[in-house]
């Protein structure tokens, strides 16, 4: 019959899911049980590492995306960015 491959989860999605789980465990774990300082520290370190990996992947994705644009498309993208309101307090 029809043979379909299982859906592939991109690395950035998997890392995002792991980061969310780490944050949830750090925040919610203290409400459920008295956490060990070492365990919380390990989760915080893991969360930091995951966030760094996500940031690096986003930068690479953006660079790869910009590399395939024509000069006209890059100009249009810059025009659109100027119209967009600032993020995180940036104008």
N, C-alpha and C positions, 0 to 999 in steps of 0.2 A: 504494500500500500504506500502511503505517504510517509516518507522518512524525514522527520524534521529534527534538527539538532536542538539540544536544550539551549535556552537563552543564555547568552554570555553577559556576565556582569562586568562592566568596565572597572579597571583598578580604582579610579577616583570614587566610584560609587561604593565599592567595598571599603575603602579607607574611610569614607564619610560615615558609613554605618558603624564601623569599629569606633570611630571618634565619638559618635553619639552614645554608643554603649558605654564607653569609658566615662563620659560625663554623667550619664544616668547613674552608673554605679557609684561614682564619687558623691554625687548629690543625694541620691536616694538611699545609699547604703547606710549612712549615718542615722537615718530615721528608723531603719529596720533593726539594726543591731549595732552594738558598740564596735566600730571598726578598729582594727589594729593600725597603728600609725604607719608601719612599714607597708601594709597592703594599700593604704590610701596613697602613700608616696609612690608606690609602683604604678598605680593607676594614673596619677597625675603625670608622671614621667612618660607613660605610654601615650596619654592624651597629647602631651606636648610633641612627642615624636610623630604621631599621626597627623597633627595639625601642620607640622613642618613639611611632611610628605605631601599633604594636600596642597599646601601653598606652592611647593615646587612643581607639582603636576599642573596646577592652574597656570603658572607662569609658562611652562613648556607648551601647554595647549594654546595659550594666547600667542606665543611666538610662532608656533606652527601655523596657526590660523592666519596671522598677519603675513607670513611668508608666502601664502598662496594668493593673496589679494593683488589685484592690479593697482597701479597708482591711482586710478579714478575711484576704485572701491575704497582704498585707504583714505582718500580725501573725503568721500561721503561718510565713512565711519567717523572720522575726526569731526565733521560737521554735526553728526548726530550726538557725539559725546559732548560737544559744547552746549547742546540743547538740553541735555539730561541734567536734572538737579544733582547737586553734590551728594556724596555718600560719606557717612561718618563725620559730618560737620564740615566737609570740604565744600568750597563754593563751586 
